[in-house]
Amino acid sequence: MFQPENSLGREVGMQDARVRSAAAVFLWTAALTVLLPWLILQSDGVRMTPALALQGVVVAHSGGALARVLTAGTVRFVAFGFWVFAYIWLGLAPLAMLATDTYPWPYRGSEATAFEAVAVVELGLLAYSAGTALAGRRRQARGTARPPEPGFLERLLARRVAPWRLLGLCGLALAFAVLVISSQPGRLHAYFTSRQAITEAGAMADAQDAFLQVLLTWSLSVPAFWALLGLLHVPRVAGGDRWLRGLRWLLLPVLLVLNAVVNNPISKPRFWVGTVLLTLLFTMPRLSRPRTFRLTAAALIAGLLLVFPYSDYFRYSDREDISVVSLVDQFTTNGDYDAFQQIQTGVDYAQDNGFSPQDALGPPLFMVPRSMWPEKPEDTGIALARYAGYDFLNLSAPLWIESYLWAGPFAVVVVFCLLGAVSRRVDDVRHLLRHRPGTLAALLVPAFAFYQMVFLRGSLLGIAGPLTLLVTVPLLISTRTARASRFPSSAVPTAPIRHASIPGTGGHP
């Protein structure tokens, strides 16, 4: 059950101290900051430059932080998602690019640009670490103070899935699926051809505003995902839920089939499919324990390094044979790892065009059509692609360069410091609510933590719609719990809340 505010910092600190061992920290740190970078630097023709030397600091920072997350005594989903992205996409991949002077796309910046881009990355990591530390210290400082009223995050994440609202979502998702799939050329077949085919066969393929087509697709995928996740973890209703249990048994296989259609790796982006699968996996009680989480997280990191580059096989209808190459070649030739190169492009873009604080309004106001807002900011990834002279415009724009283009280093510090503080608070609240099934802490936090990789990779305007749906849908199917049951005194033991008896969850009461 949720514990009083003054116990949070003390409990988390005690568990970290008790479980984290020096040997585990040393082994993980050595593997992430020494072994893997050493393997990358074994390539022929390594050029030592100031940017490469500073990139070594980025690798050490991100690798060391990831090692601490993996050896912590508490499960920190949000921190794990952030540091995995930082370590692979902005740590190892740029290390290979700078060492070999090879990049996925044709645009090339100067040595000074490369050094400034690395500095922007490290500035963001420092600000994130500072925000995390400040949130942790504030929590510990409250340990001796009178416990205040629960904050916004505590009240938000303590919300529990409401069974009847969930059943309403299931009905809407199924009805919408019938409407969209039946009116689409190719129908079910298109979902098992390729992402290119599903785009070309979209129900609104002839419409001028492609944004509506994308929003329609996500309006089917995201609710279908939340309907399935909610069915797996909805708590029991007080006084018995015979009818609800019967409806769950009927709906569960139907929602499984629906998600296999609309959220499969053939027709949806890999990051989203990964979010769906990892959320379903890590919301199981047995896999959200520290020791099991560490083992599974280690396997996930290995999968991202070895399997992820080849998992885009179904993106296009005309498929090429898979050719296995070295990790260095993947980092330097695969456009999936263009984050650092896009930061370099953004640094040059800012030097030529200056900063644009008004562009920060684009993502939160993404629903406003350009017909009503002619000066609406352009997608940053597209803007950078055009600046570099590319014909292919679907490129990333990491949060580092998004914030940098708003107001320079100051914006980077503010954005990442706030992100670090909020991430720490979210992880802490999820830890305190870990034994309460059906709460947003148990379901929404892992979902956001893994989708966070898309959020960090950007661009923000491109992912604002799916991210809004990902957060809004669970709010609509959840309800606030009684204050007494939500924030009981730690001195009074309370009975655990029984979990719904739904097959296939891997959980137990």
Stockholm file with secondary structure:
# STOCKHOLM 1.0

chainA/1-509         MFQPENSLGREVGMQDARVRSAAAVFLWTAALTVLLPWLILQSDGVRMTPALALQGVVVAHSGGALARVLTAGTVRFVAFGFWVFAYIWLGLAPLAMLATDTYPWPYRGSEATAFEAVAVVELGLLAYSAGTALAGRRRQARGTARPPEPGFLERLLARRVAPWRLLGLCGLALAFAVLVISSQPGRLHAYFTSRQAITEAGAMADAQDAFLQVLLTWSLSVPAFWALLGLLHVPRVAGGDRWLRGLRWLLLPVLLVLNAVVNNPISKPRFWVGTVLLTLLFTMPRLSRPRTFRLTAAALIAGLLLVFPYSDYFRYSDREDISVVSLVDQFTTNGDYDAFQQIQTGVDYAQDNGFSPQDALGPPLFMVPRSMWPEKPEDTGIALARYAGYDFLNLSAPLWIESYLWAGPFAVVVVFCLLGAVSRRVDDVRHLLRHRPGTLAALLVPAFAFYQMVFLRGSLLGIAGPLTLLVTVPLLISTRTARASRFPSSAVPTAPIRHASIPGTGGHP
#=GR chainA/1-509 SS CCCCGGGHHHHHHHHHHHHCCHHHHHHHHHIIIIIHHHHHTTSTTCCCCHHHHHHHHHHHHHHHHHHHHHTCSSCCHHHHHHHHHHHIIIIIHHHHHHHHTCCSSSCCCCHHHHHHHHHHHHHHHHHHHHHHHHHHHHHHHGGGSCCCCCCHHHHHHTCEECHHHHHHHHHHHHHHHHHHHHTSTTGGGGGGTCHHHHHHTCTTTTCSCHHHHHHHHHHHHHHHHHHHHHHHHCBCCTTCCHHHHHHHHHHHHHHHHHHHHHSCTTTSCHHHHHHHHHHHHHTSGGGGSHHHHHHHHHHHHHHHHHTGGGTTTTSSSSCCCCCCCCHHHHHHHCGGGCHHHHHHHHHHHHHHHCCCGGGGGTTTTTTSCTTTCTTCCCCHHHHHHHHHTCSCCCCCCCHHHHHHHHHTHHHHHHHHHHHHHHHHHHHHHHHHTTTCTTBHHHHHHHHHHHHHHHHHHSCHHHHHHHHHHHHHHHHHTEECCCHHHHSCCTTSCCCCCCBCCCTTSCCCC
#=GC SS_cons         CCCCGGGHHHHHHHHHHHHCCHHHHHHHHHIIIIIHHHHHTTSTTCCCCHHHHHHHHHHHHHHHHHHHHHTCSSCCHHHHHHHHHHHIIIIIHHHHHHHHTCCSSSCCCCHHHHHHHHHHHHHHHHHHHHHHHHHHHHHHHGGGSCCCCCCHHHHHHTCEECHHHHHHHHHHHHHHHHHHHHTSTTGGGGGGTCHHHHHHTCTTTTCSCHHHHHHHHHHHHHHHHHHHHHHHHCBCCTTCCHHHHHHHHHHHHHHHHHHHHHSCTTTSCHHHHHHHHHHHHHTSGGGGSHHHHHHHHHHHHHHHHHTGGGTTTTSSSSCCCCCCCCHHHHHHHCGGGCHHHHHHHHHHHHHHHCCCGGGGGTTTTTTSCTTTCTTCCCCHHHHHHHHHTCSCCCCCCCHHHHHHHHHTHHHHHHHHHHHHHHHHHHHHHHHHTTTCTTBHHHHHHHHHHHHHHHHHHSCHHHHHHHHHHHHHHHHHTEECCCHHHHSCCTTSCCCCCCBCCCTTSCCCC
//
